[in-house]
Amino acid sequence: MGENQKLIPNPTNHCFGCGGANENGMLLTFEVDLEQKKIRGNFVLGARYQGGGGMAHGGIIALLLDEVMGKVCRFENVRAAVTAELNVQFLKPVRVAEEIVVEGWQEERKGRNLFLYGEIRNQAGVVLAKGKGRFVVIEPREAQKTA
């Protein structure tokens, strides 16, 4: 798996989740699993992102799932896509002091619609939250380019 690449925060992007130019942002870094066509990130959120009682705020859980699914679009050579629908199932508490794994993948594409899925798991592999999203491509795919 040495061919996997890291998606580090872009210093010119102001995105709260993954941008590097937002001083108040989360600065999320993900890894691209080229073999399985998945995006994955390992995080310890910290108390800053809690809703109460040491548990992650529901909006932060939704943000993590939205971010990881948004990164999956790269497997379709899509330059830009936006979240059109996001469904989150909060299954178990996400503890801000414990490491979590956030993973996303694509199930289907219909025209401009990408149907993506994400999970947040604890280190034991227990699914804490699930996400399902429909992302819409807003720019046409670039003409076939050679890498």
Buried (B, 14 or more C-beta within 10 A) or exposed (E): EEEEEEBEBEEEEEBEBBBBEBEEBBBBBBBBBEEEEBBBBEBEBEEEBBBEEEBBBEEBBBBBBBBBBBBBBBBBEBEEBEBEEBEBEBEEBBBBEBEBBBBBBBEEBEEBBBBBBBBBBBEEEEBBBBBBBBBBBEEEEEEEEEE
